[in-house]
Amino acid sequence: MIKTLSLLFVSLGSTGCMTVTLPVPTAPHIRGQVVDAATRQPVPNAHITVNDTPSKQGVTLADGTFSIPDWRRWDFLTLGDHPEREFFSVTIDAPGYPQQTTQWTSETPEVAIRRN
């Protein structure tokens, strides 16, 4: 999703002003499920961290599902087109499993983790 930011520019020595609308990219709402790679059973209480935005985290419920709301991505605000990101690098830290880093994608929101 792309929201917009309107800025008002005032030029000194000029009586006119101009409004410029810039796109403000937002990262998508990340939803998915963490499962055990061998048994395909849900993994509860797994902590998920979005690696390029460590303040964005979630914890899986009893059924292994998680949800991380969308957020504004000011770090890549530039002029031009802003395609929505379709993947994020995430780190999963679950009880009984070694910490693992993997890709979350909107097409395959299930994340399988291994015990070894």
C-alpha positions in Angstrom: 0.0 0.0 0.0 1.3 3.4 -0.8 0.0 6.5 1.1 0.9 10.0 0.2 2.6 12.9 2.0 1.7 16.4 0.9 4.3 19.1 1.4 3.9 22.8 1.0 6.8 24.7 -0.4 7.0 28.4 0.0 9.6 30.3 -2.0 11.1 33.4 -0.3 10.7 36.5 -2.5 7.7 35.0 -4.3 4.1 35.4 -3.5 3.2 31.9 -4.8 3.4 28.6 -3.2 3.3 25.0 -4.5 2.0 21.8 -3.1 3.9 18.6 -4.0 2.5 15.2 -3.2 5.0 12.5 -2.6 4.3 8.8 -2.2 5.0 7.4 1.3 5.6 3.7 1.0 4.2 1.4 3.6 5.2 -2.2 4.2 2.4 -4.7 4.0 0.5 -6.3 6.9 2.6 -9.4 7.5 0.5 -12.4 8.3 1.4 -16.1 8.3 1.9 -19.3 10.3 5.1 -20.9 11.7 5.1 -24.7 11.5 7.5 -27.5 12.3 9.2 -28.5 9.0 9.1 -32.3 9.9 5.7 -32.6 11.5 3.9 -29.6 9.9 2.4 -28.9 13.3 2.0 -25.2 14.4 4.7 -23.7 16.5 3.3 -21.5 19.3 5.1 -18.7 21.1 7.6 -18.2 18.3 9.0 -14.6 18.1 9.2 -13.2 14.6 11.4 -10.1 13.9 11.4 -8.3 10.6 15.2 -8.0 10.0 15.4 -4.6 8.3 13.0 -3.1 10.9 13.8 -4.8 14.2 11.1 -2.8 16.0 8.5 -4.8 14.0 7.9 -8.0 15.8 5.2 -10.6 16.4 4.5 -13.7 18.4 2.7 -16.8 17.2 -0.5 -17.9 18.8 -1.4 -21.4 19.8 -2.2 -22.3 16.2 1.2 -20.9 15.0 -0.3 -17.8 13.3 1.1 -14.4 13.6 0.3 -10.9 12.5 2.5 -7.8 12.2 0.6 -4.6 11.2 1.8 -2.5 8.2 4.1 0.5 8.9 5.4 3.5 7.1 8.8 2.9 5.5 10.4 6.4 5.7 13.8 4.9 5.1 13.2 4.4 1.4 11.2 7.6 0.6 12.3 8.7 -2.8 10.6 10.2 -5.8 9.3 7.8 -8.5 7.5 4.5 -8.5 7.2 2.5 -5.3 6.3 -1.2 -6.0 5.1 -2.9 -2.9 7.6 -5.3 -1.4 6.5 -8.9 -1.7 9.1 -10.5 0.7 10.9 -9.7 4.0 13.7 -11.4 5.7 12.5 -12.5 9.1 14.2 -14.2 12.1 12.2 -16.8 14.0 13.1 -17.5 17.6 11.0 -20.4 19.0 11.3 -22.5 22.2 13.0 -25.8 21.4 14.3 -24.6 18.0 17.5 -22.9 17.0 17.1 -19.3 15.9 16.5 -19.2 12.1 16.4 -16.5 9.5 14.2 -17.1 6.4 12.1 -15.2 3.8 8.4 -14.4 4.4 6.5 -13.8 1.2 2.9 -12.8 0.6 2.5 -15.8 -1.8 3.8 -18.4 0.7 3.0 -17.0 4.2 3.7 -20.4 5.9 7.2 -20.4 7.5 8.6 -23.9 8.3 11.4 -24.2 10.9 13.6 -27.1 11.8 14.8 -28.4 15.2 18.3 -29.2 14.0 
